[in-house]
Amino acid sequence: MITGRRIFTFLFRLLAFAATLVATIVMVTSHDSTNVFNLTFKAKFSNSPAFKYFVVVEAIACVYSLVIMFLSSKGSLWRLVIILDVVVAVLLASSVSSALAIASVGKKGNTHAGWLPICGQVPKFCNHVTAALVAGFIAAILYFLLVIYTLYTVLHPLFVVKS
C-alpha cells in the first residue's frame, strides 16, 4: 500500500512537472506581430506583468516538482513538503487567474474602458497564450488534487474507527 501511494504521488508530481514545463515554454515562445497603418505592433508575453508573473510561478513550480520527485519520502522533511505543496498550488491558481484576466481582455476587449480585442490581429500569440493557460490550469488542478491526496493519506489514520 505504501508503494502504491508513492507511485501515485510520483505520477501526480511527474504530470504536474510536465504541465508546468509546457506552460512555461509555450508562454515564453508566444509572440506575434502585425502591421497597422505601416506601424508594426509586436505582441509578446513580456509586455504584460500578469504574463511575466505566470511564467515565473510556472517555472518555480516546475523546478519544485522536479526537486521533490527525487526527495526521499522517509525523512521528516515531508511535513514541510505538504506546506510547500499548498503554497505552490495557491501560487499556480493565482498566476493562472491573473493571466486569464489579461487574456480575456486581449480576446474580447473591454467596451467600457475602450480597449479593443487584439486576437484578430495577432492570432498566433493568442493561441500560444491559450495553450499555456490550459497547461497552467491543468498543473493547478493536479497540485490541488495532490494536496488533497496527501492530506488524506496523512490524516486517514486519525479517522479510522477501531471496533
C-alpha positions in Angstrom: 0.0 0.0 0.0 2.8 2.4 0.8 4.4 1.6 -2.6 1.1 2.4 -4.3 0.9 5.7 -2.5 4.5 6.6 -3.6 3.8 5.6 -7.2 0.6 7.6 -7.2 2.3 10.7 -5.7 5.2 10.4 -8.1 2.9 10.1 -11.1 1.0 13.2 -10.0 4.2 15.1 -9.5 5.5 14.0 -12.9 2.3 15.1 -14.6 2.4 18.5 -12.7 6.1 18.9 -13.8 5.2 18.2 -17.4 2.2 20.6 -17.3 4.2 23.4 -15.7 7.1 22.9 -18.1 4.8 23.0 -21.1 3.0 26.1 -19.8 6.3 27.9 -19.3 7.8 27.0 -22.6 4.6 27.8 -24.6 4.1 31.2 -22.8 7.8 32.2 -23.3 7.6 31.4 -27.0 4.4 33.3 -27.6 5.0 36.2 -29.8 3.4 37.7 -33.0 3.4 41.0 -34.8 1.1 42.8 -37.1 1.2 45.9 -39.3 -1.4 48.7 -38.9 -1.0 51.8 -41.0 2.6 51.0 -41.7 3.3 50.6 -37.9 4.5 47.3 -36.6 2.9 46.1 -33.3 4.6 43.3 -31.5 2.7 41.1 -29.0 4.8 39.0 -26.6 4.4 37.7 -23.1 6.9 40.1 -21.6 4.5 43.1 -22.5 2.2 42.1 -19.6 3.2 41.9 -15.9 0.5 39.2 -15.4 2.1 37.0 -18.1 5.5 37.5 -16.6 4.1 36.5 -13.2 2.6 33.4 -14.8 5.9 32.4 -16.3 7.8 32.9 -13.1 5.3 30.9 -11.0 5.1 28.1 -13.5 8.9 27.9 -13.7 9.2 27.9 -9.9 6.6 25.1 -9.7 8.4 23.2 -12.4 11.7 23.2 -10.6 10.0 22.5 -7.3 8.2 19.5 -8.8 11.5 18.2 -10.2 13.3 18.5 -6.9 10.6 17.0 -4.8 10.2 13.9 -7.1 13.7 12.8 -6.2 13.5 13.6 -2.5 13.3 10.6 -0.1 9.8 10.2 1.3 11.1 8.7 4.6 12.5 11.9 6.1 10.9 14.3 8.4 11.1 16.9 5.6 7.7 15.7 4.2 5.8 17.9 6.6 7.4 20.9 5.0 6.7 19.4 1.6 3.0 19.3 2.4 3.1 23.0 3.3 5.1 23.9 0.2 2.6 21.9 -2.0 -0.2 24.1 -0.7 1.8 27.2 -1.4 2.7 26.1 -4.9 -1.0 25.2 -5.5 -2.2 28.6 -4.4 0.6 30.3 -6.5 -0.4 28.3 -9.5 -4.1 29.2 -9.1 -3.3 32.9 -8.7 -1.0 33.0 -11.7 -3.5 31.3 -13.9 -6.2 33.7 -12.7 -4.2 36.8 -13.4 -3.0 35.7 -16.8 -6.6 34.6 -17.7 -7.9 38.0 -16.8 -5.5 39.7 -19.2 -6.0 37.0 -21.9 -9.8 37.7 -21.6 -9.3 41.4 -22.2 -7.0 40.6 -25.1 -9.5 38.2 -26.7 -12.8 40.2 -26.1 -11.6 43.7 -25.3 -13.4 45.9 -22.8 -16.0 48.2 -24.3 -16.5 50.2 -21.1 -12.8 51.1 -21.0 -12.4 51.4 -24.8 -10.0 48.6 -25.1 -10.2 46.7 -28.4 -9.6 43.0 -28.7 -6.2 42.1 -30.2 -6.6 38.4 -31.0 -7.9 39.2 -34.5 -4.6 40.9 -35.3 -2.2 38.5 -33.6 -3.9 35.1 -33.6 -0.6 33.1 -33.1 0.1 35.0 -29.9 -3.4 34.4 -28.6 -3.3 30.7 -29.5 0.0 30.3 -27.6 -1.3 32.1 -24.6 -4.5 29.9 -24.6 -2.4 26.7 -24.7 -0.2 28.0 -21.9 -3.2 28.8 -19.8 -4.7 25.4 -20.3 -1.5 23.7 -19.3 -1.2 26.0 -16.3 -4.8 25.3 -15.3 -4.1 21.5 -15.5 -1.0 22.0 -13.3 -3.0 23.9 -10.7 -5.7 21.2 -10.7 -3.0 18.5 -10.3 -1.4 20.3 -7.4 -4.8 20.7 -5.6 -5.5 17.0 -6.1 -2.0 16.2 -4.8 -2.6 18.3 -1.7 -6.0 16.7 -1.1 -4.5 13.2 -1.6 -1.5 13.9 0.7 -3.7 15.3 3.4 -6.0 12.3 3.1 -3.0 9.9 3.5 -1.6 11.8 6.4 -4.9 12.3 8.3 -6.6 8.9 7.3 -5.3 7.0 10.4 -6.9 9.6 12.6 -10.4 8.9 11.2 -10.3 5.1 11.4 -12.7 3.8 14.0 -11.4 0.7 15.7 -14.1 -1.8 16.7 
